[in-house]
Amino acid sequence: MYVCVVCYDTDIGSAIEQSIFEIMSSLRLLYIPIIILICTSCSTSDNTYDGQTENLLLSLDSVLINSEQYEASKRATIDKLLSIRSIRKNPSDIYNTNCSIYDECLTFDSDCAFEAVEANLSYARATSDQEKETEWMIKKSFLLSVTGMLLESDAIIRSLDTHQMSRKMLVAYYSQMIYLYAHFGQYLGNGQMHNTYTQNEQAYRDSLISIMQPTDADYVWQRACKALADGKADTASIILEKIVGESALTTREDATNAYALAQMYKTLGNNNLYIRNLAKSSIADIRSGNKDIASLEELAGVIFEQQIKNEDYTSPLFVNNIYLNRANSYINICMQKALSFNNRVRVISISRIIDEIQNSYIKRNIEQQQMLKRYLTIAIILLTLLATAAFYIVRIYRKRKTITLELAEVNKQLRNINSQLEESNYVKEEYIGYVFSLCSNYISKIEEYRKDINRKLTVKKYDELHTQTSKSLLTEEMHEFFNNFDAIFIHIYPDFVEQFNALLQPEARIEPKKGELLNTDLRIYALVRLGINDSVKIAELLHCSPQTVYNNRLKIRNRAIVSKEKFAETVQQLCRKPSNK
């Protein structure tokens, strides 16, 4: 049997719905221009990057998140080399270790790199090895250029005599002159002197190309730069595309190749491939622990110029513009690494981009403040109308509040009744079949007993009748009755013993003997679970004294881990089926 009651005041409900409909209808004319304004603002956002380019930028973001791990790995390698150098005794071995330290620290730890340069210069002079001295003077000049000490770098490189140099040293010399003039141009920015330095850079590159061989380290890079300067970017890009496409983007060489390819695509006007290869170069720089990251700096500037300068600052989407935030994040990472590496030239060029980005933030904030003022005026009007609407809604709501609370309480009571009825129905359904079967068995036994007595009376076996009727059938029948009760109860509540023991202290838990399903204590509380809480009634059903039942219940309550007063109520909730709601 299930009970379900649904109550609803149709007059009050209809009045509320009608009131809300009229209020919202009056506000509709104000919603429409706001929605059109937002949609128009959203449509101004233009993403000029294709899906593959955006995926590469997301990959770069992921690599930047893990940049500290790459730097930690680089630092561990350097620390290992320093440890090896500290235990070396042979000057030649120390020299070779310093070579490795210089290679690792070149764009990562300028102080450590300078230390290695000075140590190897001293070794070259001590051994009167002119070739090695020239090599390390060029490397010292390069390191000074990297850290922004351009005049000192220029003084050292110009002190060298090119007439005494081998081809290998000339390659290193010309490479350094190209790098030095490139940094001079970068430091000065646009102008006549910048053009002069660019011309000198190209002249030294021509000299370098004339003596380079394909086995030289920067051969591909320099040939790419030469092709770019000569307007042959389309031809050289094919070779570089293959090299970059097959690279793992983990070394400084991978970074320079990708950077050169980016410059070629910039010249060819392919914006997506230009951005894409700048991202690849940045990924390789980060993974290789390079702190002199030209590619990431340029990428930040490009993203800012292409996506931000023409942006509508009043657009709601601009508040969280991914491109402005991305450019700002990239350039700040570049600044952190440049400061860490002590690269003065890079700090100056980065500062220019940071200033532009900060000015964009300031401009955005000013224009958004004006936009917010307009929206605030509209919001005040809307709030006034909403406050009026709320006043009338509250009045109606208060009329319904009492009825709603009463309905909630009634529904709660009905749910409890439904749950109890459902449980009761379940128990009744299970018990009816068993009870009918049990009664049928007892009727059959009584009939068989009657027939047996009648047969013995017929043949006048009075002694056997006397013996048979003298025996008590109570013990045997009670044993069978308990077995049947136990089997029926455990079938309906298979987890009763386990859940009942969970209410007792661990040492007081009740375990039936082997071959038993329940014992006297468990049967007492099985009847409590069935709703029979009167000790006298329980005693009658179990054929024992009420005092025995009372004592057993008191003993178990004293060992319970729940309140004694609520123990019986808790037992009645055991193995309860969840109600269907």
Secondary structure as GFF3:
##gff-version 3
##sequence-region A 1 581
A	DSSP	alpha_helix	10	43	.	.	.	ID=ss1
A	DSSP	alpha_helix	51	65	.	.	.	ID=ss2
A	DSSP	alpha_helix	67	87	.	.	.	ID=ss3
A	DSSP	alpha_helix	91	105	.	.	.	ID=ss4
A	DSSP	alpha_helix	110	126	.	.	.	ID=ss5
A	DSSP	alpha_helix	130	146	.	.	.	ID=ss6
A	DSSP	alpha_helix	150	158	.	.	.	ID=ss7
A	DSSP	three_ten_helix	162	164	.	.	.	ID=ss8
A	DSSP	alpha_helix	167	188	.	.	.	ID=ss9
A	DSSP	alpha_helix	192	211	.	.	.	ID=ss10
A	DSSP	alpha_helix	219	229	.	.	.	ID=ss11
A	DSSP	alpha_helix	233	246	.	.	.	ID=ss12
A	DSSP	alpha_helix	252	268	.	.	.	ID=ss13
A	DSSP	alpha_helix	271	287	.	.	.	ID=ss14
A	DSSP	alpha_helix	294	307	.	.	.	ID=ss15
A	DSSP	three_ten_helix	316	320	.	.	.	ID=ss16
A	DSSP	alpha_helix	322	341	.	.	.	ID=ss17
A	DSSP	alpha_helix	344	458	.	.	.	ID=ss18
A	DSSP	alpha_helix	462	470	.	.	.	ID=ss19
A	DSSP	alpha_helix	474	492	.	.	.	ID=ss20
A	DSSP	alpha_helix	496	501	.	.	.	ID=ss21
A	DSSP	three_ten_helix	506	508	.	.	.	ID=ss22
A	DSSP	alpha_helix	520	529	.	.	.	ID=ss23
A	DSSP	alpha_helix	535	542	.	.	.	ID=ss24
A	DSSP	alpha_helix	546	558	.	.	.	ID=ss25
A	DSSP	alpha_helix	567	572	.	.	.	ID=ss26
###
